[in-house]
Amino acid sequence: MTDLFPPFAPDADEPKKRLFRPVPFRVIVPNVITLIALCLGLTAIRLAYEGRYEPAVYAILIAAVLDGIDGRVARLLKGTSRFGAELDSLADFISFGVAPALLLYAFSLSNLKSIGWIVALIFAMSMGLRLARFNAMIDAPNRPDWQKNFFTGVPAPAGAMLSLLPVYLYFIDVPFGERMAVIVALYTLVIAFLTICTLPIYSGKTMGSGIPRSLVLPIFIVTVVFLGLLVSFPFPVLSVLAIAYLASIPVGVSRFRKIERVEAMKAAAMPEEREPTEPAASAPDGEQTGDTRDV
């Protein structure tokens, strides 16, 4: 038996096999930011349940800021991953779909009993459908480059901040009684529709592609003034921003239609520009000599 199973002493210098490959730190950083945003969304739900609406709004606002950062950090560090994309969608659904819906229900929609709960469900489900459509359109192969400057429907963070406009108005002493619950419900349904509609919403992704030197200093000053106003008077500033965003939607749609018409005219004119070169492909006597347009 000792010949069949000889004693074996493992080599102390032999490197141990790793069961899993190490994950680069640059991949972990954006996912940590996304997890913080998810925690803020869950915290906003708890604060809404406790009737602490003001810190709940702040939690959703900070989650929206982090949502705009995590993707840029991932691309900057070259740490994008499929796992991060799926985690980001989950965090967006909680922070911008479930949390605002429950906050609005606790704030005003609960006065409508079951109708108010149905409105909250519609908003949350609309946000989930909007995120699912966004993920499906990421890999759209035939989408022109100029259309990447527009969202299809209101994006999730903007939809969440727009839906909380009644809460902003409440904190600047606009009266909200039980009768206002119907208006809040109708407004919530409008925002839910804007998130799942196919209206083109200007994204502003190309605004920072090139800034004249003469505008750098004014931009710094405007940014400082805006942050100062936001910190000192958060709810009046948020109310103005929400109303201005809603007012800009028709402008974005008009801009999209104009660019679409221009691109369609360019596409229609391209074949006409190539027609005069086609007779050169044939000899005068009609004998085919070869197409020279690819030369």
C-alpha positions in Angstrom: 0.0 0.0 0.0 2.9 2.3 0.7 4.0 1.9 -2.9 0.6 2.9 -4.2 0.3 6.0 -2.1 3.8 7.3 -1.4 4.2 10.1 1.1 4.1 13.5 -0.5 5.6 16.7 0.9 4.4 19.9 -0.7 6.9 22.3 -2.0 7.1 25.3 0.3 8.3 27.6 -2.5 5.4 26.7 -4.9 3.2 29.8 -5.4 -0.4 29.3 -4.2 -3.1 29.3 -6.9 -5.5 32.1 -6.6 -9.2 31.2 -7.0 -10.1 34.7 -8.3 -8.2 37.3 -10.2 -7.6 40.6 -8.3 -9.9 43.4 -9.2 -8.1 46.7 -10.2 -8.7 49.6 -7.8 -9.8 51.8 -10.7 -12.8 49.5 -11.3 -13.8 49.6 -7.6 -13.8 53.4 -7.2 -16.8 54.2 -9.5 -18.8 51.3 -8.0 -18.2 52.7 -4.5 -19.6 56.0 -5.7 -22.6 54.3 -7.1 -23.1 52.4 -3.8 -23.0 55.6 -1.9 -25.7 57.0 -4.1 -27.8 53.8 -3.5 -27.4 54.3 0.2 -28.6 57.9 0.0 -31.7 56.7 -1.9 -32.5 54.2 0.7 -31.8 56.8 3.4 -34.2 59.2 1.7 -36.9 56.5 1.9 -36.4 56.2 5.7 -36.4 60.0 6.1 -39.7 60.2 4.2 -41.2 57.5 6.4 -40.2 59.5 9.4 -41.7 62.7 8.0 -38.3 64.4 7.6 -38.9 65.7 4.1 -36.1 68.3 3.9 -33.1 66.0 4.6 -34.8 63.4 2.3 -34.7 65.9 -0.6 -31.1 66.6 0.2 -30.3 62.9 0.1 -31.9 62.5 -3.4 -30.1 65.7 -4.6 -26.7 64.4 -3.5 -27.5 61.0 -5.1 -28.2 62.8 -8.4 -24.9 64.6 -8.2 -23.1 61.3 -7.5 -24.9 59.7 -10.4 -23.4 62.3 -12.7 -20.0 61.7 -11.3 -19.6 57.9 -11.2 -19.8 57.4 -15.0 -17.3 60.1 -15.7 -14.9 58.7 -13.0 -15.3 55.3 -14.6 -14.4 56.6 -18.0 -11.6 58.7 -16.7 -10.0 55.8 -14.8 -10.9 53.4 -17.6 -12.8 51.3 -15.1 -16.0 50.8 -16.9 -17.6 47.4 -16.6 -20.9 45.6 -17.2 -21.3 45.1 -13.5 -20.9 48.8 -12.9 -23.6 49.6 -15.5 -26.1 47.2 -13.9 -25.3 48.5 -10.4 -25.9 52.0 -11.7 -29.3 51.2 -13.1 -30.3 49.5 -9.8 -29.1 52.6 -7.8 -31.0 54.9 -10.2 -34.2 53.0 -9.8 -34.1 53.2 -6.0 -32.8 56.8 -5.7 -34.8 58.4 -8.5 -37.8 56.1 -8.8 -38.7 54.5 -5.5 -37.4 57.2 -3.1 -39.2 60.2 -4.8 -42.4 58.1 -5.2 -42.5 57.3 -1.5 -41.5 60.8 -0.5 -44.4 62.3 -2.5 -46.8 59.7 -1.1 -45.8 60.5 2.5 -45.9 64.3 1.7 -49.2 64.6 -0.1 -50.4 61.6 -2.1 -51.4 59.7 1.1 -54.4 62.1 1.4 -55.9 60.4 -1.7 -55.6 56.9 -0.1 -55.4 54.2 -2.7 -55.5 56.6 -5.6 -52.4 58.3 -4.3 -50.6 55.0 -3.9 -51.4 54.1 -7.5 -50.0 57.4 -8.6 -46.8 56.7 -6.6 -46.6 53.2 -8.2 -47.0 54.6 -11.7 -44.2 57.0 -11.1 -41.8 54.4 -9.8 -42.7 51.9 -12.6 -42.3 54.6 -15.2 -38.8 55.3 -13.9 -38.0 51.6 -14.1 -39.2 51.4 -17.7 -37.3 54.5 -18.6 -34.0 53.0 -17.2 -34.6 49.7 -19.0 -35.2 51.5 -22.3 -32.0 53.6 -21.8 -30.0 50.4 -21.2 -31.4 48.9 -24.4 -30.6 52.0 -26.5 -27.0 52.2 -25.4 -25.8 49.7 -28.1 -28.1 51.0 -30.8 -26.0 50.6 -34.0 -27.8 52.9 -36.3 -28.2 55.9 -34.1 -26.6 59.1 -35.7 -23.9 60.8 -33.7 -25.8 64.1 -33.5 -28.7 62.3 -31.7 -26.4 61.5 -28.8 -26.8 65.1 -27.7 -30.4 64.4 -26.8 -32.1 62.1 -24.3 -35.2 60.2 -25.2 -37.5 61.4 -22.5 -36.5 63.2 -19.3 -33.5 61.4 -17.7 -33.9 59.7 -14.4 -32.1 62.2 -12.1 -33.9 65.2 -13.7 -37.2 63.4 -13.4 -36.7 62.8 -9.7 -35.8 66.4 -9.1 -38.7 67.7 -11.2 -41.2 65.4 -9.3 -40.2 67.0 -6.0 -41.3 70.5 -7.1 -44.3 70.4 -4.8 -42.0 69.7 -1.9 -39.8 72.7 -2.8 -42.8 75.0 -3.0 -44.0 73.8 0.4 -40.7 74.8 2.0 -41.0 78.3 0.5 -44.4 78.8 2.3 -46.7 77.7 -0.6 -49.8 76.3 1.1 -50.4 72.5 0.6 -53.5 71.2 2.1 -55.5 68.0 1.4 -57.2 69.7 -1.6 -53.7 70.2 -3.2 -53.2 66.4 -3.2 -55.1 66.2 -6.5 -52.8 68.7 -8.2 -49.8 66.9 -6.8 -51.1 63.7 -8.2 -51.7 65.1 -11.7 -48.3 66.8 -11.7 -46.6 63.5 -10.7 -48.4 61.7 -13.6 -47.1 64.4 -16.0 -43.5 63.9 -14.9 -43.9 60.1 -15.1 -45.1 60.6 -18.7 -42.2 62.8 -19.5 -39.7 60.1 -18.4 -41.2 57.4 -20.6 -42.2 59.5 -23.6 -40.1 59.8 -26.8 -39.7 63.5 -26.7 -36.0 64.6 -27.4 -34.6 66.3 -24.4 -31.4 68.2 -24.8 -28.6 66.7 -22.8 -26.0 69.4 -23.0 -23.1 66.9 -23.2 -21.3 69.0 -25.8 -21.5 72.3 -24.1 -18.1 72.0 -22.5 -16.3 70.8 -25.7 -14.9 74.2 -26.4 -15.1 77.4 -24.2 -13.7 80.7 -25.4 -11.1 82.2 -23.0 -13.1 85.3 -22.6 -15.9 83.2 -21.0 -13.8 81.3 -18.5 -13.8 83.9 -15.8 -17.6 84.7 -16.1 -18.3 81.0 -15.9 -16.3 80.8 -12.6 -18.2 83.7 -11.2 -21.6 82.4 -12.2 -20.7 79.0 -10.7 -19.7 80.5 -7.4 -22.8 82.7 -7.3 -25.0 79.7 -8.1 -23.5 77.5 -5.4 -23.8 80.3 -2.9 -27.5 80.8 -3.7 -28.1 77.0 -3.7 -26.6 76.7 -0.2 -28.3 79.8 1.2 -31.7 79.5 -0.5 -31.9 75.8 -1.6 -35.6 75.4 -2.2 -36.2 78.7 -4.1 -33.3 77.9 -6.3 -34.5 74.3 -6.8 -37.9 75.6 -7.7 -36.6 78.0 -10.3 -34.4 75.3 -11.8 -37.3 72.8 -12.0 -39.6 75.4 -13.7 -36.8 76.5 -16.1 -36.1 72.9 -17.0 -39.8 72.3 -17.8 -39.9 75.5 -19.9 -36.8 74.4 -21.8 -38.3 71.1 -23.0 -40.2 72.7 -26.0 -37.0 74.5 -27.0 -35.0 71.2 -27.0 -37.7 69.5 -29.1 -37.6 72.4 -31.6 -33.8 72.2 -31.8 -34.0 68.5 -32.4 -36.6 68.9 -35.2 -34.4 71.6 -36.9 -31.3 69.5 -36.8 -33.3 66.5 -38.0 -34.5 68.4 -41.1 -31.0 69.7 -41.9 -29.6 66.2 -41.7 -32.4 64.8 -43.9 -31.6 67.5 -46.5 -27.9 66.6 -46.4 -28.7 62.9 -46.8 -31.1 63.7 -49.8 -28.5 65.9 -51.5 -25.6 63.4 -51.3 -26.8 61.1 -54.2 -27.4 64.1 -56.4 -23.8 65.3 -56.0 -22.5 61.9 -57.2 -24.7 61.7 -60.4 -22.5 63.8 -62.7 -19.6 61.4 -62.2 -21.5 58.3 -63.4 -21.2 58.9 -67.2 -17.4 58.7 -66.9 -17.7 55.0 -66.1 -18.6 54.2 -69.8 -16.7 54.8 -73.1 -18.3 56.9 -75.8 -19.3 53.9 -77.8 -21.2 52.3 -74.9 -18.5 49.8 -74.1 -18.0 49.4 -70.3 -14.5 50.4 -69.2 -14.9 50.3 -65.4 -16.2 52.4 -62.6 -13.7 55.1 -61.5 -15.7 56.6 -58.6 -13.9 54.4 -56.1 -10.5 55.6 -57.3 
